Amino acid sequence: MAPLLTDLVLLASHLPGVVAPILQAAETPKPEDVKAGWTGAAVLAGLIVAVVLLLVSMSRHVRKVRRNQDEEALDAELDAERAARGEADPAQ
């Protein structure tokens, strides 16, 4: 193993012993002090709406890219057929 990777593995093996006393010393709130609020629900709803809008936008863009690829493939086929027949390209 690389020396850095060995050091990281060694450090990770000692972390539970270092972190556990710190977590135990931290004060935890009383159950009656902890309650769900409207702010958290609003943030969650906003995130859900944002993800849905991003998915809709992404699907539109993917559809547009696929359509452009199909059109380019058809144009290439038509150009190849015209070249095989010896016809001039009408775009020129």
N, C-alpha and C positions, 0 to 999 in steps of 0.2 A: 504494500500500500504506500501511497505517497505520504510524505511526512505531514503535510497539511491535513490530509484526510484522516490520518492516524490521530492527530491532535484533536480534530473535531469529534471523532468517535469517543476519545477519552473524555473530552469535555461533556459530551452528551450523556455519558454514563454517570457523571457526577452531578448532573443538574437536578435530578429528583431530590437528592440529599440537601442541596443548597436552596432550592425553591420551596420545598415543603415547609420548613420553619417560618419562612417569610409569609407564606399564605396562611399559616395557622395563627400568626401574630396579628394579621390584618383583622380589623373589626368588621363583622358582617352586619348588615342592617337587620332589624327585627322584621319578622314576617308581616306584621301589621303596618309597617312603614313602606312596604313594597307593594305597589299596585299598578295595574296597567292603566295607561293614560290615553287620552285622545290624540296626543301628539305622536305617540308611537304608531297608533293605528293610521293616522294621516300619512305619516312617512311611509309606512308599509304599502298603503293604497297608492301613493304617488310612485313608488318604485315599481309596483305591478303595472300601473298604467304606462310608465316609461318603457318597461320591457316589452309590453304588447305593441306599443307604437314603433319601437325599434325592430321588432320582428316583422311587422307589416311593411315597414319601409325596406327592410332587407329583402323580403320576398318580391317586392316590386322591382327592385334593382336587379335581382337575380333573373327574374322573368325578362327584363329588358335586355340583359346581357345575352341570354339564350336566344332571344328573338334576333338580335344583331348577328350572332354567330350563324344562325340558320340562314339569314339573308346573305351573309358573306359567302357561305358555302354554296348557295344557289347561284349567286353571281359568278363564282369561280367555275361552276359547272357550265353555265351558259357561255362564259368566255372560252372555255375549253372546247365546247361544241362548235362555236363560231370559228375558232381558230382551226378546227379540224375540217370545216367546210370551206375555209378560206374567205369567210365574210369579214367585212370591216366592223370594228367595234362602233356601235351607234353613239356612244358617249364621246367619241373623238371628233 
